[in-house]
């Protein structure tokens, strides 16, 4: 059987197409390997990120646990500040009253001394 030159050229073209397809498949395999390596690096990075966030998560849980006590303390501090303001007002009012009483007592004593003891 004789092989025609057109058949040979067709076979060579097919061989070239197959070689190109194999090269593309190898290129795709290389990219898939790179993609898998990139994914592993990403997963390792995510795990590292999770590990780094663990103390923050624990801190957030501790803060959430302490929040009711802190809110209670804020309320108590507010009540203490109101009490301090009230006591300051009372101290000022009583101090002013005592100061006035002492002033009039002193003036009364001076008046009495001048009136009864210096003229006699």
RANORGI-V487710 format. One record per residue. OMEGA is omega in whole degrees, 0 to 359 (none if undefined). Layout:
# RANORGI-V487710
OMEGA ; OMEGA
This chain:
# RANORGI-V487710
183 ; 180 ; 180 ; 181 ; 178 ; 179 ; 180 ; 180 ; 177 ; 179 ; 178 ; 177 ; 179 ; 179 ; 178 ; 178 ; 179 ; 179 ; 179 ; 179 ; 178 ; 179 ; 177 ; 179 ; 178 ; 177 ; 178 ; 178 ; 177 ; 179 ; 176 ; 177 ; 177 ; 179 ; 179 ; 178 ; 178 ; 178 ; 178 ; 178 ; 178 ; 179 ; 176 ; 178 ; 178 ; 179 ; 176 ; 178 ; 178 ; 179 ; 179 ; 181 ; 183 ; 177 ; 179 ; 178 ; 179 ; 178 ; 179 ; 178 ; 179 ; 178 ; 179 ; 179 ; 183 ; 185 ; 179 ; 179 ; 179 ; 178 ; 177 ; 180 ; 177 ; 178 ; 180 ; 178 ; 177 ; 178 ; 178 ; 178 ; 176 ; 179 ; 179 ; 179 ; 179 ; 179 ; 178 ; 178 ; 180 ; 180 ; 179 ; 181 ; 180 ; 179 ; 178 ; 180 ; 180 ; 179 ; 178 ; 179 ; 180 ; 178 ; 181 ; 176 ; 179 ; 179 ; 178 ; 178 ; 178 ; 180 ; 180 ; 180 ; 180 ; 184 ; 188 ; 187 ; 184 ; 181 ; 183 ; none
